């Protein structure tokens, strides 16, 4: 062989070396990795730190436009009018959000099987719901759990049962029983929008589809005294399902530590002082003994019925200022 170069020999038992995916010195691949890391950080929501998973009805990612823990959005940090126009989203409402979504069959658009649960149904209605579950190859639950996708109620008004309220907070379809009848007649999964309970249940479902924070996100709750009309265990289940945190100690309104917390309640109205209230002392409003009223800075007092009303309407309702 020319020169002193030795022949290159490779055993048949040795795999061929894989081509180098990046130069030893880093090179262009190092810059690509850094760029991808920056992109991932930009796509993370400032509220929940999750990365965008899917687009929403408005054609853009609402998660990117979430406010931070101080209640400020990206538009609040810019002085450029051009940038503000790009960051501002058009006003939305339930009807426009649903109308812009393409109408597809629920069974096709859902990744997993349908999971049905009835609330307040008669024995005959429960039997019909079981028949529908068999036709749609869906699961029928006796109690509510995190896998439930549809909550069926007998009438056209939402009920304050634990099943129904947990269904609202989890963004489930809350449907009239007529949906079951229609599905049994057609032998297929009918469109839910026609049978959906409006207002609170619809707001919650759209809130979940748009990957927005839960109802009590950023709020803390302390339960004081005894609770008979609304059992304390049920209230705690509702608060935790709504993203709220439970306090083991009663918050002190005059504490500097309490009042200097800068977080805000995401679902409070922007022009309300309630958006800065993050700690609630809950009491039984039907009790003969009412505790001393507290409404100071970050700490407010609220009756247990207020939690129920907030859940049913899926709104952080204002509290009486008297």
Secondary structure by P-SEA (a helix, b strand, c coil): ccccbbbbbbbccccccccccccccccaaaaaaaaaaaaaaaacccccccccccccccccccccccccccccccccccccaaaaaaaccccccaaaaaaacccccccccccccbbbbbccccaaaaaaaaaaaaaacbbbbccccccccbbbbccccccccaaaaaaaaaccccccaaaaaaaaaacccccccccccccaaaaaaaaaaaccccccccbbbbbccccccccaaaaaaaaaaabbbbbcbbbbccccccccccccccccccccccccccccccccccccccccccccccbbbbcaaaaaaaaaaccccccccc
